[in-house]
Amino acid sequence: MQYKQILEDAIQGEIDSRQFYQDAAGRMQNEFLKDLFTREEKNHDETLKGFVENIPETLPFEENRDYRIAATVDRPEVSDRMGPADAFALAMKKEQEAMDQYNALADGCIDPEQAQMFGSLAAMEREHKFKMEQAFVDIGYPEVW
C-alpha cells in the first residue's frame, strides 16, 4: 500500500466518522451536544487531504498525552436524551477505536516507513481522544476544576 492510498483510506475513515457524528447530532435535543458532534470531525479529513497533496516525510502527530479513560467506560448508545458525559464517552470511544485500528495496521506492516505513517495516524487519533477525555473529565468531575 502506498502512502497516498494510506492517507486516502484515512480520509475516508474521517468522512465516515463525520457522517456518524452528524447523524448522532440530528438525534439530540441538547444544543451543546449537537454543536459538539457537528464540529467533532469537521476538519480532520481536510488536514489529511493537505498531506495527500504534499506528503511530508513524517506527519506532525507526535502527541503522547493519553488519560486512558476511554478504556474504563462502556460505549453508550446514541440517544436523543443523551447527556454530555455520555456524548463525550461515545466520542472518546470512537477515537479509541480509530487509534487502535491504526496501531494494528502499524504493527502489521513490514515496511518501516508505512508503519511510521500508520503510527502517525494513530497519534492523530490519540490527540482527538485526549480532547474528548479532557471534556469528559471536565463534565463528569467538575470538582477538579
VENWOTA-V723329 format. One record per residue. N is the residue number from 1. RES is the residue in one letter. SS is DSSP state (H for helix, E for strand, L for the rest). OMEGA is omega in degrees with one decimal (999 if undefined). D_FIRST is the distance of its C-alpha to the first C-alpha in Angstrom with 1 decimal. Layout:
n=N res=RES ss=SS omega=OMEGA d_first=D_FIRST
n=N res=RES ss=SS omega=OMEGA d_first=D_FIRST
This chain:
n=1 res=M ss=L omega=-179.2 d_first=0.0
n=2 res=Q ss=L omega=-177.1 d_first=3.8
n=3 res=Y ss=H omega=-178.8 d_first=6.7
n=4 res=K ss=H omega=179.4 d_first=8.4
n=5 res=Q ss=H omega=177.4 d_first=6.4
n=6 res=I ss=H omega=-179.6 d_first=6.7
n=7 res=L ss=H omega=178.9 d_first=10.2
n=8 res=E ss=H omega=175.5 d_first=10.9
n=9 res=D ss=H omega=178.0 d_first=10.4
n=10 res=A ss=H omega=176.9 d_first=12.6
n=11 res=I ss=H omega=179.3 d_first=15.0
n=12 res=Q ss=H omega=176.4 d_first=15.4
n=13 res=G ss=H omega=177.8 d_first=16.2
n=14 res=E ss=H omega=177.2 d_first=18.7
n=15 res=I ss=H omega=177.6 d_first=20.2
n=16 res=D ss=H omega=178.2 d_first=20.7
n=17 res=S ss=H omega=178.6 d_first=22.3
n=18 res=R ss=H omega=178.7 d_first=24.5
n=19 res=Q ss=H omega=176.7 d_first=25.7
n=20 res=F ss=H omega=-178.1 d_first=26.6
n=21 res=Y ss=H omega=177.6 d_first=28.6
n=22 res=Q ss=H omega=177.5 d_first=30.3
n=23 res=D ss=H omega=179.2 d_first=31.3
n=24 res=A ss=H omega=179.4 d_first=32.6
n=25 res=A ss=H omega=179.9 d_first=34.5
n=26 res=G ss=H omega=-178.8 d_first=36.1
n=27 res=R ss=H omega=-172.6 d_first=37.6
n=28 res=M ss=L omega=176.8 d_first=39.1
n=29 res=Q ss=L omega=-176.8 d_first=42.6
n=30 res=N ss=L omega=-176.5 d_first=42.3
n=31 res=E ss=H omega=177.7 d_first=41.7
n=32 res=F ss=H omega=-178.9 d_first=40.2
n=33 res=L ss=H omega=175.6 d_first=37.5
n=34 res=K ss=H omega=-179.6 d_first=36.8
n=35 res=D ss=H omega=178.8 d_first=36.2
n=36 res=L ss=H omega=-176.2 d_first=34.1
n=37 res=F ss=H omega=177.5 d_first=31.8
n=38 res=T ss=H omega=-178.1 d_first=31.7
n=39 res=R ss=H omega=-167.1 d_first=30.7
n=40 res=E ss=H omega=-176.0 d_first=28.3
n=41 res=E ss=L omega=-170.3 d_first=25.0
n=42 res=K ss=L omega=-173.2 d_first=26.4
n=43 res=N ss=L omega=-177.2 d_first=24.7
n=44 res=H ss=H omega=-179.2 d_first=21.6
n=45 res=D ss=H omega=178.6 d_first=19.4
n=46 res=E ss=H omega=176.9 d_first=21.3
n=47 res=T ss=H omega=-178.8 d_first=20.5
n=48 res=L ss=H omega=178.5 d_first=16.7
n=49 res=K ss=H omega=177.2 d_first=17.3
n=50 res=G ss=H omega=179.3 d_first=19.1
n=51 res=F ss=H omega=177.9 d_first=16.1
n=52 res=V ss=H omega=-178.9 d_first=14.1
n=53 res=E ss=H omega=-177.6 d_first=17.1
n=54 res=N ss=L omega=-174.3 d_first=17.4
n=55 res=I ss=L omega=178.2 d_first=14.5
n=56 res=P ss=L omega=178.1 d_first=16.6
n=57 res=E ss=L omega=174.6 d_first=16.1
n=58 res=T ss=L omega=176.5 d_first=16.5
n=59 res=L ss=L omega=-173.8 d_first=17.0
n=60 res=P ss=L omega=179.3 d_first=20.7
n=61 res=F ss=L omega=-179.1 d_first=20.6
n=62 res=E ss=L omega=-176.2 d_first=22.4
n=63 res=E ss=L omega=-179.4 d_first=24.9
n=64 res=N ss=L omega=178.6 d_first=26.1
n=65 res=R ss=L omega=-179.3 d_first=29.0
n=66 res=D ss=L omega=177.6 d_first=28.9
n=67 res=Y ss=L omega=-177.8 d_first=32.1
n=68 res=R ss=L omega=179.4 d_first=30.4
n=69 res=I ss=L omega=-177.2 d_first=32.7
n=70 res=A ss=H omega=-179.1 d_first=30.1
n=71 res=A ss=H omega=-174.5 d_first=30.3
n=72 res=T ss=H omega=-177.8 d_first=34.0
n=73 res=V ss=L omega=174.7 d_first=34.5
n=74 res=D ss=L omega=178.0 d_first=34.0
n=75 res=R ss=L omega=179.7 d_first=31.8
n=76 res=P ss=L omega=175.2 d_first=34.5
n=77 res=E ss=L omega=176.1 d_first=34.5
n=78 res=V ss=L omega=-179.2 d_first=34.6
n=79 res=S ss=L omega=179.3 d_first=38.2
n=80 res=D ss=L omega=179.4 d_first=40.4
n=81 res=R ss=L omega=-178.7 d_first=42.6
n=82 res=M ss=L omega=176.8 d_first=39.8
n=83 res=G ss=L omega=-178.1 d_first=41.0
n=84 res=P ss=H omega=-178.5 d_first=39.3
n=85 res=A ss=H omega=178.1 d_first=38.6
n=86 res=D ss=H omega=179.1 d_first=36.9
n=87 res=A ss=H omega=177.9 d_first=34.9
n=88 res=F ss=H omega=177.7 d_first=33.6
n=89 res=A ss=H omega=178.3 d_first=33.0
n=90 res=L ss=H omega=-178.9 d_first=30.9
n=91 res=A ss=H omega=-178.3 d_first=28.9
n=92 res=M ss=H omega=175.8 d_first=28.3
n=93 res=K ss=H omega=178.3 d_first=27.3
n=94 res=K ss=H omega=178.0 d_first=24.6
n=95 res=E ss=H omega=176.9 d_first=23.3
n=96 res=Q ss=H omega=179.8 d_first=23.5
n=97 res=E ss=H omega=179.0 d_first=21.4
n=98 res=A ss=H omega=178.5 d_first=18.6
n=99 res=M ss=H omega=179.3 d_first=18.9
n=100 res=D ss=H omega=179.2 d_first=19.0
n=101 res=Q ss=H omega=180.0 d_first=15.8
n=102 res=Y ss=H omega=177.4 d_first=13.9
n=103 res=N ss=H omega=178.3 d_first=15.8
n=104 res=A ss=H omega=178.0 d_first=15.0
n=105 res=L ss=H omega=178.1 d_first=11.2
n=106 res=A ss=H omega=-179.6 d_first=12.1
n=107 res=D ss=H omega=-177.8 d_first=14.5
n=108 res=G ss=H omega=-177.9 d_first=12.2
n=109 res=C ss=L omega=172.5 d_first=9.8
n=110 res=I ss=L omega=176.7 d_first=11.0
n=111 res=D ss=L omega=-176.4 d_first=9.6
n=112 res=P ss=H omega=-179.6 d_first=12.3
n=113 res=E ss=H omega=176.3 d_first=11.0
n=114 res=Q ss=H omega=176.8 d_first=8.0
n=115 res=A ss=H omega=178.0 d_first=10.9
n=116 res=Q ss=H omega=178.3 d_first=13.1
n=117 res=M ss=H omega=178.2 d_first=11.2
n=118 res=F ss=H omega=177.0 d_first=11.3
n=119 res=G ss=H omega=177.2 d_first=14.8
n=120 res=S ss=H omega=177.3 d_first=15.8
n=121 res=L ss=H omega=175.6 d_first=15.0
n=122 res=A ss=H omega=177.9 d_first=17.0
n=123 res=A ss=H omega=177.0 d_first=19.7
n=124 res=M ss=H omega=179.7 d_first=19.8
n=125 res=E ss=H omega=176.8 d_first=20.5
n=126 res=R ss=H omega=176.4 d_first=23.0
n=127 res=E ss=H omega=179.3 d_first=24.8
n=128 res=H ss=H omega=-178.9 d_first=25.1
n=129 res=K ss=H omega=179.6 d_first=26.4
n=130 res=F ss=H omega=178.6 d_first=28.8
n=131 res=K ss=H omega=178.7 d_first=30.3
n=132 res=M ss=H omega=177.8 d_first=30.9
n=133 res=E ss=H omega=176.2 d_first=32.3
n=134 res=Q ss=H omega=179.9 d_first=34.7
n=135 res=A ss=H omega=178.8 d_first=35.9
n=136 res=F ss=H omega=179.0 d_first=36.3
n=137 res=V ss=H omega=-180.0 d_first=38.5
n=138 res=D ss=H omega=-179.4 d_first=40.4
n=139 res=I ss=H omega=-172.6 d_first=41.2
n=140 res=G ss=H omega=-177.0 d_first=41.7
n=141 res=Y ss=L omega=-176.6 d_first=43.6
n=142 res=P ss=H omega=179.8 d_first=45.7
n=143 res=E ss=H omega=179.0 d_first=47.9
n=144 res=V ss=H omega=179.2 d_first=45.3
n=145 res=W ss=L omega=999 d_first=45.7
